[in-house]
């Protein structure tokens, strides 16, 4: 998990140095994207932004609440979002995210996934080498075709339970 935390901190520190978006400003409710470059860090000033990065080396996004972010064909991708966000990272080398309550995080067809989520969040890792999830409340984690380890850390060090639907859960099934 240290690798993912370090990666996220590095990418988020860069947010102060560079940002890009199509419309010149990414504000509440906007659709913003970056593509075909070295690095891009999207910042949304408000809620309900629709952010997207593709065909880049590094990309990151920050948003308040109710946002969506898709990142694909990027080597390293990171996101930070408030409550009720939809985050999708695929076809990358590494994905990392921090999201608050009621988030939906999907990571697939990549090497490494690492995410920290709040209560009532759902995480799906599919076709990945490793998946590490830290739940800061109740959460549900689906691991499908994870080549290495699928590790779920629950609050207080409690172990995740296996549920009848095949998920791992913190806070009961």
N, C-alpha and C positions, 0 to 999 in steps of 0.2 A: 504494500500500500504506500510505502514511502516513495517509490518511483512515481506513482500517480500523483501524489501530493506535490512532489518536486516539479513534475511536468506542469501541473496546473498552476503552481505559483509562478513558474517561469513565464508561462503564456499570459497569465493575468497581469503580471508586472509589465509586460510589453503593451498592455492596453493603454497605458499612459503615454506610450511613445508613438503608437501608430494606430490608425483606424481607417476603415474605408467602407463605403456603401454607395449604392447606385444613385440615390436621389440627392446626395450632398448632406443630408441630415436624416438620421433614423430616429423617428419619434413614435410615440404611442400609435399602435395600429398599422404601422408601415410594414411593407415587405422590403427587405434589404438582402442583398447578396454580394458575394465576392467570388471571382473565378479566374482561372488562368493566370496565376501569379506565384510569387514566392511565399508571401505571408499576408494575412489580413486578420484584423481584430474588430469585429462588429460590436458596437455598443448601442443599445436601445434606451432612450430616455423615456421610459414609461412602460405601460403594460400592452399585452396583446400584439407584440411584434412577430412577424414571420421572417425568420432569418435563415440564410442558406449559404453554404460554402462548398465549392467543388473545384477539382483539378488545380490544387495548390500544394505547396509543401507543408505549410502550417496555417491553421485557422482557429480562431476562438470567437466566442460570442458571450455577451453579457446582456441580461434582460431582467426586467422586474417580474411581473406575474402574468400568467395566462399566455405565455409565448410558445412559439414552436421554433425549433432549430433542426435543420438537416445538414449533415456534413458527410461528404463522400468523395472518393478519389483524392484524398488528402493524406499526407503522411501522418501528421500529428494534429489531433482535433480536440478542443476543449470547450466546455460551456459552463456557465454559471447562471442559474435562474432561480426565481422565487417560487411561489406556490403555483400549482396547477399548470405545469408546463409539459409539452411533448417534445422530447429530444430523441433524435435518431442519428446514429453514427454508423456508417458502413463502408466497406471497401477502403479501409485505411490500414496504417501500421499500428496506431495507438489512439484510443479514445478515452477521454476523461471528463467527468462532469461533477458538479455540485448542484443539487437541486433541493428545494424545500419540500413542503407537504404536497400530497396528491399529484406527484409527478409520474410520468410515464417515460421510461428511458429504454430505448431499444438499441442494442449494439450487436451487429452481425457482420460476418465475413471480414474479420479483422484479426490481428494478432492479440492485442491486449486491450482489455476494457477495465476501467476502474471508475466507480461512481460512489458518491455519498448522497443519500436521499433521506428525506424526512418522512414523517408518518403517512400512512395510507398510500405509499408509492408502490408502483409495479415496475420491476426491472426484467428485461428479457435479454439474455445473451445467447446467441445462436451462431454456430460455425466460427468459434473463436478459439485461440490457443489458451488464454487465461481470462478469467472474469473474477474481479474482486469487488464486492459490494459492502459498503458500510451503511447499515440502517440506523437512523437516529430516532427511531420510533417503530411502529408496526410497518411491515413491508412484505412484499411477496416477490420472490425471485425465481424466474424460470431459466434453467440452463439446459440448452439443447445442443448436442454435438460440440461440447467444450472439450478440446483436445487435452488440456492439462488440468488445471484446478479451477473449480468454481467455489470460491470462498465467500461466505456470507457472515458478516460480523453484526451481532445484535447488541442493543444497548445493555450496558452493565456486564458485558462479556457472556451473556446467555447464548446458548447454542441455538441455531436455527432448527426448526422442526421440519420434517418431510411431510408434505400434505398429500392427500389422496389424488389431487390433480397433477402431481409430479413437481410442484413448486417447493421451494424452501421458504419458510416464513419466519419472521420475527413477530411475536405477538399473537401467535395461534393461527390456525387455519380458518 
